[in-house]
Every structure is written in structure tokens, then in C-alpha cells.
Amino acid sequence: MPLRSGIYSLSPISSKPIETFQAVQSSDKKKDFNVKQYTVSYVPMRGLNTSGNDCGAYSLKFIECHLLGLNFSLVNDENIQEARHKIAYDLWEAANDERKSENHLFKWIDEALIDEIRTVDAKHERVAQGHTKLEERVMENVKSEFARVEHEMSQKLKEKVNMEIARVETEMKQKLKIAAVAMVVVGAVVGIWTSLTV
């Protein structure tokens, strides 16, 4: 039992392109088309084409997404009308393009790919410039931070040296005071000793 009853009606059509190609070729230039009958499979698309009138636009967008490697979930009933208008515009432009030397069926796909490549290149250039600017800013920040830390460490070192000098001065003053008192005491003791022994 097929997923849809229309699959049975499509199966005989899948051999028609081969018969059509063989029937329309000229008799003096017959070619052996190495084309086999293809199979038709139904891909369920829930929630799409609820109006029932957008199957052509959905089919073209499916082909485009498949060719460009994009996820088909980007296409939905909310944006299919815009897609329909873009397809119509692209087909009209392709039919009225003045560059006849480049005229081929899917020229607009080529141009879309070229535009996409240019867009990606421009984004890549912006990212590269942003990276360079970021690198410069990081280097400036590192240099200023290094200078700040160096200045801070120099200040702290000066403070510690000054504190150590002040501590040593205080300590030396204390020792000098003790030595002076000791000398006064020793002088007094010697003076007393001398006066007693004379």
C-alpha cells in the first residue's frame, strides 16, 4: 500500500521522459539515451502547503535548497509567497537579460552563488579586520596593564624599602640611646669608683 494513492498514478509517468526523448530526436542523429526509469517516492511534509496552491513554489525551493545544500526547514507557509515572488522575478530577469552570451537556464543560480561567495568573502574580510583590531586592543591592554603593574610594584618596593630604612633608623636610634645611657652609666660608675679610691 503506497503512502499516497497518487504514487500509483505517477509510476507509469516515470518512464515517459525516456520515450519522449527518443521520439523527438531526429532520425539521422539517433542517440542511445542511457536513462533508466526512475522511481517516485513520497516525502511527508507536515504543516507545509496548507493552502494547496504552492506546490510549484515548494518544488522549486526544494530543488534550490538541495542544490545549495541548505536545510529545507527554512521554507514554510509564512515565507512561501515571498519565495514565489522571488522566483517569478528571477525567471523574468533571466528571460530579459541582455547578456545573451551567458544565457543558460540556471544562470540566476550561478549569480546567486557568486553573490553568496562575495557576501562570505566580505564577512570573512570584516572578521579578519575585527580580529586584527581585537589583537591590537588586546596588545594595548596588555602593555598598559604591564606598565600599571610595573609602576604599582615599583611603588610597593619603594614603600617597603622606605619602611625598612625607617625601621632600621628607629632600631639604630634605640641602640644608640641604649649605648648612650650605658656610657653615661659606665662614666658615672667610673667617676664614683675614681672618687672613692682617691
Backbone as CSV, one residue per row, in Angstrom:
resi,resn,N_x,N_y,N_z,CA_x,CA_y,CA_z,C_x,C_y,C_z
1,MET,0.855,-1.174,0.000,0.000,0.000,0.000,0.900,1.237,0.000
2,PRO,0.806,2.087,-0.981,1.658,3.271,-1.023,1.216,4.290,0.019
3,LEU,2.126,5.214,0.287,1.799,6.264,1.248,0.669,7.136,0.732
4,ARG,0.615,7.339,-0.557,-0.443,8.137,-1.169,-0.923,7.409,-2.413
5,SER,-2.174,7.527,-2.703,-2.710,6.815,-3.864,-2.160,7.387,-5.161
6,GLY,-1.705,8.653,-5.164,-1.164,9.272,-6.367,0.136,8.649,-6.823
7,ILE,0.828,7.925,-5.938,2.091,7.287,-6.309,1.857,6.286,-7.435
8,TYR,0.764,5.518,-7.351,0.471,4.557,-8.417,0.280,5.268,-9.753
9,SER,-0.362,6.428,-9.726,-0.605,7.118,-10.986,0.670,7.764,-11.522
10,LEU,1.672,8.033,-10.665,2.926,8.622,-11.110,3.899,7.595,-11.681
11,SER,3.820,6.359,-11.233,4.778,5.343,-11.659,4.860,5.197,-13.172
12,PRO,3.749,5.109,-13.946,3.878,4.994,-15.401,4.484,6.247,-16.032
13,ILE,4.299,7.411,-15.391,4.840,8.652,-15.946,6.353,8.656,-15.883
14,SER,6.933,7.946,-14.905,8.376,7.969,-14.743,9.118,7.379,-15.943
15,SER,8.468,6.594,-16.772,9.122,6.054,-17.977,8.889,6.954,-19.187
16,LYS,7.977,7.895,-19.121,7.637,8.753,-20.252,8.784,9.639,-20.725
17,PRO,9.606,10.253,-19.857,10.684,11.087,-20.381,11.605,10.336,-21.338
18,ILE,11.904,9.083,-21.054,12.777,8.301,-21.934,12.123,8.144,-23.302
19,GLU,10.851,7.752,-23.303,10.126,7.584,-24.569,10.024,8.920,-25.313
20,THR,9.820,10.001,-24.579,9.703,11.320,-25.207,11.030,11.729,-25.841
21,PHE,12.145,11.549,-25.131,13.456,11.892,-25.685,13.734,11.106,-26.966
22,GLN,13.405,9.834,-26.944,13.658,9.004,-28.113,12.741,9.378,-29.278
23,ALA,11.515,9.803,-28.974,10.556,10.123,-30.041,10.872,11.450,-30.722
24,VAL,11.434,12.425,-29.991,11.636,13.742,-30.576,12.996,13.925,-31.239
25,GLN,13.906,12.994,-31.073,15.210,13.167,-31.715,15.111,12.907,-33.207
26,SER,16.015,13.552,-33.940,15.970,13.383,-35.405,16.414,11.980,-35.773
27,SER,15.896,11.495,-36.918,16.171,10.116,-37.315,17.614,9.936,-37.778
28,ASP,18.250,10.995,-38.297,19.634,10.844,-38.769,20.658,10.972,-37.636
29,LYS,20.269,11.507,-36.500,21.193,11.668,-35.368,20.650,10.956,-34.138
30,LYS,20.282,9.723,-34.296,19.723,8.961,-33.165,20.810,8.703,-32.122
31,LYS,20.451,8.939,-30.913,21.373,8.671,-29.799,20.727,7.641,-28.886
32,ASP,21.600,6.875,-28.271,21.101,5.906,-27.303,21.129,6.584,-25.931
33,PHE,19.959,6.968,-25.447,19.891,7.602,-24.147,20.080,6.561,-23.062
34,ASN,21.101,6.777,-22.274,21.386,5.852,-21.182,20.620,6.316,-19.944
35,VAL,19.311,6.365,-20.075,18.443,6.823,-18.995,17.512,5.693,-18.629
36,LYS,17.408,5.451,-17.354,16.539,4.373,-16.897,15.310,4.962,-16.241
37,GLN,14.304,4.141,-16.140,13.082,4.574,-15.473,13.413,4.888,-14.013
38,TYR,12.940,6.021,-13.541,13.213,6.421,-12.174,12.034,6.051,-11.283
39,THR,12.287,6.087,-10.008,11.223,5.768,-9.058,10.733,7.054,-8.410
40,VAL,9.522,7.036,-7.993,8.920,8.189,-7.323,8.714,7.815,-5.866
41,SER,9.158,8.690,-4.980,8.942,8.424,-3.560,8.274,9.639,-2.927
42,TYR,7.465,9.384,-1.960,6.719,10.439,-1.280,7.482,10.844,-0.017
43,VAL,7.749,12.138,0.110,8.408,12.657,1.303,7.364,13.446,2.088
44,PRO,6.977,12.972,3.263,5.939,13.688,4.014,6.440,15.050,4.478
45,MET,5.633,16.064,4.303,5.960,17.431,4.710,4.783,17.945,5.531
46,ARG,4.790,17.693,6.791,3.696,18.086,7.637,3.680,19.607,7.840
47,GLY,2.515,20.196,7.738,2.356,21.611,8.000,2.770,22.518,6.857
48,LEU,3.131,21.943,5.700,3.521,22.752,4.552,2.423,22.736,3.511
49,ASN,2.341,23.797,2.742,1.394,23.929,1.637,-0.040,23.697,2.114
50,THR,-0.377,24.330,3.200,-1.726,24.147,3.742,-2.783,24.745,2.818
51,SER,-2.359,25.716,1.981,-3.326,26.294,1.042,-3.570,25.348,-0.138
52,GLY,-2.615,24.455,-0.402,-2.745,23.521,-1.523,-2.424,24.164,-2.866
53,ASN,-1.968,25.434,-2.876,-1.713,26.142,-4.124,-0.242,26.465,-4.346
54,ASP,0.627,26.047,-3.453,2.023,26.460,-3.533,2.970,25.311,-3.867
55,CYS,2.450,24.225,-4.435,3.309,23.063,-4.675,4.443,23.387,-5.653
56,GLY,4.190,24.225,-6.657,5.240,24.583,-7.618,6.358,25.362,-6.953
57,ALA,5.991,26.346,-6.141,6.997,27.148,-5.436,7.781,26.281,-4.459
58,TYR,7.073,25.394,-3.747,7.759,24.484,-2.833,8.715,23.570,-3.597
59,SER,8.289,23.076,-4.761,9.150,22.183,-5.550,10.423,22.899,-5.968
60,LEU,10.295,24.132,-6.476,11.482,24.881,-6.895,12.383,25.205,-5.707
61,LYS,11.804,25.574,-4.584,12.618,25.872,-3.402,13.303,24.613,-2.881
62,PHE,12.611,23.452,-2.995,13.233,22.197,-2.579,14.459,21.913,-3.448
63,ILE,14.315,22.098,-4.774,15.441,21.877,-5.691,16.577,22.842,-5.354
64,GLU,16.226,24.115,-5.130,17.248,25.112,-4.810,17.969,24.763,-3.509
65,CYS,17.215,24.400,-2.480,17.840,24.025,-1.204,18.736,22.808,-1.375
66,HIS,18.278,21.854,-2.164,19.065,20.648,-2.400,20.368,20.995,-3.131
67,LEU,20.279,21.846,-4.160,21.469,22.233,-4.927,22.454,23.020,-4.074
68,LEU,21.950,23.884,-3.221,22.822,24.745,-2.421,23.211,24.114,-1.087
69,GLY,22.665,22.920,-0.787,22.996,22.252,0.466,22.378,22.916,1.683
70,LEU,21.244,23.587,1.493,20.569,24.267,2.596,19.500,23.370,3.204
71,ASN,19.138,23.642,4.435,18.108,22.879,5.122,16.730,23.344,4.623
72,PHE,15.910,22.426,4.180,14.599,22.771,3.625,13.648,23.295,4.686
73,SER,13.989,23.093,5.963,13.093,23.562,7.022,13.030,25.092,7.075
74,LEU,13.920,25.771,6.325,13.871,27.235,6.267,12.649,27.723,5.493
75,VAL,12.073,26.856,4.656,10.928,27.235,3.818,9.651,26.785,4.526
76,ASN,8.673,27.695,4.610,7.410,27.342,5.256,6.291,28.199,4.681
77,ASP,5.079,27.962,5.147,3.916,28.681,4.616,3.987,30.184,4.883
78,GLU,4.746,30.588,5.896,4.839,32.010,6.205,5.693,32.771,5.187
79,ASN,6.687,32.093,4.578,7.562,32.809,3.655,7.482,32.310,2.205
80,ILE,6.540,31.417,1.901,6.468,30.858,0.551,6.001,31.893,-0.465
81,GLN,5.135,32.835,-0.050,4.685,33.856,-1.001,5.853,34.746,-1.415
82,GLU,6.690,35.102,-0.453,7.888,35.888,-0.774,8.803,35.090,-1.707
83,ALA,8.929,33.784,-1.441,9.741,32.926,-2.306,9.141,32.861,-3.704
84,ARG,7.825,32.760,-3.793,7.142,32.726,-5.095,7.453,34.004,-5.883
85,HIS,7.395,35.157,-5.217,7.684,36.428,-5.889,9.131,36.490,-6.347
86,LYS,10.055,35.988,-5.521,11.474,35.997,-5.896,11.719,35.080,-7.084
87,ILE,11.078,33.924,-7.098,11.232,33.001,-8.231,10.721,33.665,-9.501
88,ALA,9.554,34.299,-9.422,8.994,34.970,-10.599,9.926,36.081,-11.076
89,TYR,10.463,36.853,-10.145,11.367,37.939,-10.510,12.644,37.387,-11.159
90,ASP,13.223,36.333,-10.551,14.445,35.733,-11.100,14.211,35.185,-12.496
91,LEU,13.066,34.523,-12.704,12.757,33.983,-14.040,12.562,35.118,-15.044
92,TRP,11.881,36.206,-14.623,11.670,37.344,-15.515,13.004,37.983,-15.879
93,GLU,13.886,38.145,-14.888,15.199,38.730,-15.161,16.021,37.834,-16.076
94,ALA,15.973,36.530,-15.852,16.735,35.602,-16.696,16.230,35.654,-18.133
95,ALA,14.924,35.787,-18.315,14.355,35.831,-19.665,14.668,37.146,-20.356
96,ASN,14.838,38.228,-19.610,15.078,39.547,-20.194,16.514,40.022,-20.025
97,ASP,17.406,39.124,-19.714,18.806,39.503,-19.516,19.426,39.864,-20.861
98,GLU,20.131,41.001,-20.906,20.734,41.455,-22.147,22.035,40.734,-22.452
99,ARG,22.594,40.028,-21.476,23.849,39.314,-21.721,23.542,37.970,-22.366
100,LYS,23.238,37.968,-23.646,22.825,36.746,-24.332,23.964,35.731,-24.419
101,SER,25.212,36.201,-24.370,26.333,35.262,-24.471,26.400,34.348,-23.255
102,GLU,25.853,34.795,-22.126,25.865,33.982,-20.917,24.518,33.319,-20.669
103,ASN,23.671,33.282,-21.656,22.308,32.818,-21.450,22.268,31.298,-21.265
104,HIS,21.911,30.884,-20.106,21.658,29.466,-19.840,20.558,29.380,-18.797
105,LEU,20.005,28.212,-18.683,18.777,28.031,-17.914,18.905,28.447,-16.445
106,PHE,20.011,28.078,-15.795,20.130,28.335,-14.361,21.171,29.402,-14.054
107,LYS,21.273,30.393,-14.928,22.224,31.483,-14.737,21.966,32.189,-13.398
108,TRP,20.714,32.354,-13.023,20.392,33.050,-11.781,20.907,32.286,-10.573
109,ILE,21.026,30.951,-10.676,21.615,30.180,-9.581,23.103,30.488,-9.497
110,ASP,23.774,30.549,-10.689,25.193,30.897,-10.706,25.420,32.266,-10.075
111,GLU,24.586,33.226,-10.455,24.733,34.579,-9.920,24.452,34.599,-8.416
112,ALA,23.480,33.817,-7.999,23.178,33.749,-6.562,24.365,33.154,-5.807
113,LEU,24.994,32.133,-6.385,26.170,31.530,-5.748,27.332,32.523,-5.701
114,ILE,27.526,33.254,-6.806,28.594,34.251,-6.834,28.320,35.335,-5.796
115,ASP,27.065,35.784,-5.720,26.708,36.779,-4.705,26.957,36.243,-3.299
116,GLU,26.607,34.988,-3.088,26.825,34.377,-1.772,28.316,34.290,-1.463
117,ILE,29.121,33.932,-2.464,30.574,33.858,-2.269,31.123,35.239,-1.933
118,ARG,30.649,36.256,-2.662,31.099,37.629,-2.382,30.689,38.050,-0.974
119,THR,29.475,37.695,-0.576,28.999,38.033,0.766,29.865,37.356,1.823
120,VAL,30.166,36.069,1.612,31.000,35.325,2.569,32.408,35.918,2.604
121,ASP,32.956,36.280,1.414,34.273,36.913,1.378,34.277,38.229,2.142
122,ALA,33.226,39.039,1.947,33.134,40.321,2.656,33.045,40.090,4.163
123,LYS,32.241,39.095,4.578,32.133,38.782,6.006,33.480,38.311,6.551
124,HIS,34.168,37.473,5.750,35.482,36.973,6.158,36.458,38.136,6.337
125,GLU,36.429,39.096,5.403,37.298,40.269,5.495,36.973,41.083,6.743
126,ARG,35.664,41.263,7.030,35.269,42.011,8.227,35.730,41.289,9.496
127,VAL,35.612,39.963,9.494,36.058,39.188,10.657,37.570,39.318,10.818
128,ALA,38.312,39.250,9.689,39.770,39.377,9.748,40.168,40.753,10.271
129,GLN,39.483,41.807,9.792,39.773,43.154,10.274,39.425,43.278,11.759
130,GLY,38.291,42.715,12.128,37.893,42.728,13.537,38.903,41.996,14.405
131,HIS,39.418,40.876,13.884,40.414,40.092,14.616,41.688,40.916,14.801
132,THR,42.115,41.615,13.724,43.311,42.449,13.805,43.113,43.566,14.820
133,LYS,41.949,44.228,14.771,41.672,45.310,15.726,41.627,44.768,17.151
134,LEU,41.009,43.605,17.317,40.937,42.990,18.644,42.340,42.666,19.148
135,GLU,43.162,42.129,18.259,44.537,41.796,18.618,45.293,43.049,19.057
136,GLU,45.101,44.155,18.298,45.760,45.416,18.651,45.275,45.918,20.008
137,ARG,43.952,45.852,20.240,43.405,46.302,21.521,43.917,45.451,22.672
138,VAL,43.997,44.127,22.438,44.494,43.236,23.490,45.946,43.577,23.804
139,MET,46.767,43.819,22.764,48.168,44.159,22.985,48.289,45.490,23.735
140,GLU,47.463,46.482,23.367,47.470,47.765,24.072,47.088,47.564,25.543
141,ASN,46.048,46.750,25.776,45.621,46.472,27.151,46.718,45.759,27.938
142,VAL,47.389,44.808,27.281,48.458,44.062,27.954,49.599,45.019,28.303
143,LYS,49.963,45.892,27.334,51.053,46.846,27.592,50.685,47.797,28.724
144,SER,49.459,48.359,28.690,49.063,49.294,29.745,48.967,48.580,31.093
145,GLU,48.478,47.344,31.086,48.384,46.573,32.337,49.784,46.258,32.861
146,PHE,50.709,45.921,31.942,52.083,45.641,32.332,52.711,46.891,32.955
147,ALA,52.494,48.064,32.305,53.035,49.321,32.826,52.425,49.635,34.188
148,ARG,51.112,49.405,34.333,50.448,49.666,35.606,51.000,48.770,36.704
149,VAL,51.149,47.480,36.396,51.662,46.530,37.393,53.111,46.871,37.742
150,GLU,53.901,47.250,36.721,55.295,47.610,36.971,55.375,48.840,37.880
151,HIS,54.535,49.842,37.593,54.508,51.055,38.422,54.058,50.718,39.847
152,GLU,53.018,49.898,39.946,52.496,49.513,41.258,53.555,48.760,42.060
153,MET,54.256,47.824,41.394,55.294,47.051,42.088,56.457,47.962,42.503
154,SER,56.787,48.924,41.622,57.852,49.868,41.945,57.472,50.692,43.173
155,GLN,56.209,51.148,43.209,55.728,51.923,44.359,55.766,51.081,45.637
156,LYS,55.299,49.840,45.536,55.298,48.965,46.717,56.717,48.680,47.192
157,LEU,57.624,48.496,46.217,59.019,48.231,46.571,59.618,49.453,47.271
158,LYS,59.336,50.662,46.751,59.827,51.883,47.387,59.272,52.003,48.800
159,GLU,57.973,51.706,48.944,57.348,51.779,50.271,58.019,50.813,51.236
160,LYS,58.276,49.576,50.760,58.906,48.576,51.634,60.325,48.988,51.999
161,VAL,61.052,49.516,50.992,62.430,49.958,51.266,62.404,51.104,52.270
162,ASN,61.502,52.070,52.045,61.400,53.196,52.984,61.006,52.726,54.380
163,MET,60.074,51.787,54.462,59.661,51.245,55.753,60.824,50.530,56.434
164,GLU,61.607,49.793,55.627,62.746,49.062,56.195,63.808,50.042,56.674
165,ILE,64.040,51.118,55.889,65.009,52.140,56.310,64.528,52.797,57.595
166,ALA,63.240,53.137,57.666,62.689,53.761,58.874,62.812,52.818,60.063
167,ARG,62.551,51.522,59.825,62.669,50.544,60.917,64.107,50.446,61.397
168,VAL,65.037,50.397,60.446,66.455,50.295,60.827,66.887,51.560,61.550
169,GLU,66.436,52.739,61.071,66.764,54.007,61.736,66.264,53.997,63.177
170,THR,64.995,53.581,63.328,64.409,53.529,64.664,65.191,52.571,65.543
171,GLU,65.537,51.429,64.976,66.286,50.419,65.720,67.664,50.966,66.110
172,MET,68.327,51.658,65.153,69.654,52.217,65.415,69.567,53.304,66.488
173,LYS,68.507,54.146,66.408,68.317,55.183,67.419,68.150,54.566,68.797
174,GLN,67.358,53.488,68.838,67.144,52.790,70.116,68.478,52.269,70.644
175,LYS,69.256,51.658,69.741,70.545,51.091,70.164,71.502,52.209,70.596
176,LEU,71.470,53.352,69.867,72.323,54.476,70.244,71.907,55.027,71.614
177,LYS,70.593,55.116,71.836,70.109,55.585,73.135,70.601,54.660,74.245
178,ILE,70.460,53.354,73.976,70.896,52.372,74.998,72.402,52.501,75.220
179,ALA,73.146,52.673,74.082,74.605,52.810,74.198,74.956,54.089,74.947
180,ALA,74.226,55.193,74.661,74.493,56.467,75.344,74.199,56.336,76.833
181,VAL,73.096,55.728,77.177,72.742,55.519,78.583,73.788,54.636,79.243
182,ALA,74.197,53.595,78.497,75.201,52.683,79.050,76.512,53.434,79.280
183,MET,76.884,54.326,78.348,78.121,55.090,78.506,78.012,56.046,79.699
184,VAL,76.825,56.682,79.838,76.616,57.576,80.977,76.718,56.774,82.274
185,VAL,76.107,55.614,82.292,76.131,54.772,83.498,77.567,54.339,83.778
186,VAL,78.270,53.896,82.729,79.653,53.439,82.911,80.510,54.639,83.368
187,GLY,80.272,55.824,82.733,81.039,57.032,83.141,80.762,57.372,84.598
188,ALA,79.504,57.275,84.988,79.144,57.582,86.363,79.800,56.584,87.317
189,VAL,79.757,55.317,86.941,80.346,54.259,87.782,81.851,54.504,87.889
190,VAL,82.508,54.826,86.777,83.968,55.075,86.783,84.244,56.317,87.636
191,GLY,83.383,57.366,87.466,83.568,58.595,88.262,83.444,58.280,89.765
192,ILE,82.450,57.495,90.100,82.229,57.126,91.503,83.410,56.270,91.986
193,TRP,83.837,55.375,91.207,84.960,54.490,91.562,86.211,55.287,91.749
194,THR,86.424,56.233,90.887,87.624,57.053,90.984,87.569,57.906,92.252
195,SER,86.436,58.511,92.528,86.321,59.361,93.701,86.424,58.548,94.980
196,LEU,86.052,57.343,94.982,86.141,56.504,96.173,87.554,55.975,96.398
197,THR,88.242,55.788,95.384,89.587,55.223,95.504,90.640,56.340,95.694
198,VAL,90.348,57.503,95.565,91.313,58.580,95.755,91.254,59.110,97.142
